[in-house]
């Protein structure tokens, strides 16, 4: 775990809430001047604590009306088989998240699609035939009660 002081935690909290904040405003909010604030942010980036900055895009506004979670079981859990499956998933833009799990299910995927027919085509032509796939179980999202990226930070 990274050794962060109170100011680092404040910086991370502010940036997690608003990645577009200016350095001047960020510095003001955490009680620094602009140059040391920028140095600290760059140090957090170099330490791989801050991995990037992203826009929070509304999928429905771009025609991605459905989100599906797919639970994938593989035929083999050998490292080469896991890597081959992960490499295949990296080539599928509809798959927005891929997490390896322990237990009966090997991977859980978050998938966006325009509609059920498009998802069905994706499922049967690109996901189910993926390397080493034994089975795929899917659940369609009805609504999202919470979608909060990042981690909890004290402010």
C-alpha positions as CSV (number, residue, x, y, z in Angstrom):
1,X,0.0,0.0,0.0
2,X,1.3,3.4,-0.9
3,X,2.4,5.7,1.9
4,X,0.2,8.8,1.3
5,X,-0.1,11.8,3.5
6,X,-3.3,13.9,4.0
7,X,-2.5,16.2,1.1
8,X,-2.0,13.3,-1.3
9,X,-5.3,11.8,-0.2
10,X,-7.0,15.2,-0.7
11,X,-5.5,15.4,-4.2
12,X,-6.7,12.0,-5.1
13,X,-10.2,12.7,-3.8
14,X,-10.4,15.9,-5.8
15,X,-9.1,14.3,-9.0
16,X,-11.3,11.3,-8.6
17,X,-14.3,13.6,-8.3
18,X,-13.3,15.8,-11.2
19,X,-10.4,14.8,-13.4
20,X,-10.7,18.1,-15.4
21,X,-10.0,20.4,-12.5
22,X,-7.3,22.9,-13.2
23,X,-4.0,22.6,-11.3
24,X,-4.6,26.1,-9.8
25,X,-8.0,25.2,-8.5
26,X,-6.8,21.8,-7.3
27,X,-3.9,23.5,-5.4
28,X,-6.3,25.9,-3.8
29,X,-8.7,23.1,-2.7
30,X,-5.9,21.1,-1.0
31,X,-4.0,24.1,0.5
32,X,-1.0,24.3,-1.8
33,X,0.4,26.6,-4.4
34,X,0.4,25.5,-8.0
35,X,4.0,24.3,-8.5
36,X,4.1,21.8,-5.5
37,X,0.6,20.7,-6.3
38,X,1.7,19.8,-9.9
39,X,4.8,18.0,-8.6
40,X,2.7,15.9,-6.2
41,X,0.2,15.0,-9.0
42,X,3.1,14.0,-11.3
43,X,4.6,11.9,-8.5
44,X,1.3,10.1,-8.0
45,X,1.1,9.4,-11.7
46,X,4.7,8.2,-11.8
47,X,4.0,5.9,-8.8
48,X,1.1,4.3,-10.8
49,X,-1.4,5.5,-8.2
50,X,-3.1,7.7,-10.8
51,X,-3.5,5.5,-13.9
52,X,-5.2,8.0,-16.2
53,X,-8.0,10.5,-16.7
54,X,-11.3,9.6,-18.4
55,X,-14.6,11.1,-19.4
56,X,-17.7,9.6,-17.8
57,X,-19.7,8.9,-21.0
58,X,-23.4,8.1,-20.9
59,X,-23.7,4.8,-22.9
60,X,-27.4,5.3,-23.7
61,X,-26.7,8.7,-25.3
62,X,-24.5,6.9,-27.8
63,X,-26.9,4.1,-28.5
64,X,-25.6,1.5,-26.1
65,X,-29.0,0.7,-24.5
66,X,-28.1,-2.4,-22.7
67,X,-25.4,-3.6,-20.3
68,X,-24.9,-7.3,-19.7
69,X,-22.7,-9.2,-17.3
70,X,-21.3,-12.5,-18.6
71,X,-19.9,-15.2,-16.4
72,X,-17.5,-17.3,-18.4
73,X,-16.1,-20.7,-17.4
74,X,-13.1,-22.0,-19.3
75,X,-12.2,-25.6,-20.2
76,X,-8.8,-25.2,-18.7
77,X,-7.2,-22.9,-16.2
78,X,-3.7,-23.3,-17.4
79,X,-1.9,-20.0,-17.6
80,X,-1.6,-20.3,-21.4
81,X,-5.3,-20.9,-21.7
82,X,-6.1,-17.9,-19.5
83,X,-3.8,-15.7,-21.4
84,X,-5.3,-16.7,-24.8
85,X,-8.8,-15.9,-23.5
86,X,-7.7,-12.6,-22.1
87,X,-5.9,-11.7,-25.4
88,X,-9.1,-12.5,-27.3
89,X,-11.2,-10.3,-24.9
90,X,-8.8,-7.4,-25.4
91,X,-9.8,-7.3,-29.1
92,X,-13.6,-7.0,-28.3
93,X,-14.5,-3.3,-27.8
94,X,-18.0,-4.2,-26.4
95,X,-16.3,-5.8,-23.4
96,X,-15.6,-2.9,-21.1
97,X,-14.4,-4.8,-18.1
98,X,-12.9,-8.3,-17.6
99,X,-12.2,-9.7,-14.2
100,X,-10.7,-13.1,-13.4
101,X,-12.4,-14.7,-10.4
102,X,-11.8,-17.6,-8.1
103,X,-14.4,-20.3,-7.7
104,X,-16.7,-21.9,-10.3
105,X,-16.7,-18.9,-12.7
106,X,-13.4,-18.0,-14.3
107,X,-14.2,-14.5,-15.6
108,X,-16.9,-11.9,-15.3
109,X,-17.3,-9.5,-18.2
110,X,-19.1,-6.2,-18.4
111,X,-20.5,-5.8,-22.0
112,X,-22.3,-3.0,-23.6
113,X,-24.5,-3.4,-26.7
114,X,-27.0,-1.4,-28.8
115,X,-29.8,-3.9,-28.3
116,X,-30.6,-7.5,-27.5
117,X,-30.3,-8.7,-31.1
118,X,-26.8,-7.1,-31.4
119,X,-25.8,-8.6,-28.1
120,X,-27.0,-12.1,-29.2
121,X,-25.0,-11.8,-32.3
122,X,-21.9,-10.8,-30.3
123,X,-22.5,-13.7,-27.8
124,X,-22.8,-16.4,-30.4
125,X,-20.2,-15.2,-32.9
126,X,-17.5,-13.6,-30.8
127,X,-17.7,-14.6,-27.1
128,X,-19.0,-18.2,-27.0
129,X,-16.5,-19.4,-29.6
130,X,-13.6,-17.6,-27.9
131,X,-10.5,-19.7,-27.1
132,X,-11.1,-22.3,-24.3
133,X,-14.7,-21.2,-23.5
134,X,-16.7,-24.0,-21.8
135,X,-19.8,-22.0,-20.9
136,X,-21.2,-18.5,-20.8
137,X,-24.0,-17.4,-18.5
138,X,-25.4,-13.9,-19.0
139,X,-27.5,-11.5,-16.9
140,X,-29.0,-8.3,-18.4
141,X,-28.8,-5.2,-16.3
142,X,-32.3,-3.8,-15.5
143,X,-31.0,-0.7,-13.7
144,X,-27.9,0.6,-12.0
145,X,-28.3,1.8,-8.4
146,X,-24.7,2.8,-8.0
147,X,-21.8,3.2,-10.4
148,X,-18.9,4.9,-8.6
149,X,-15.4,4.4,-10.1
150,X,-12.3,4.6,-8.0
151,X,-11.9,3.9,-4.3
152,X,-13.2,5.4,-1.1
153,X,-10.9,8.2,0.1
154,X,-11.2,10.4,3.1
155,X,-11.5,14.0,2.2
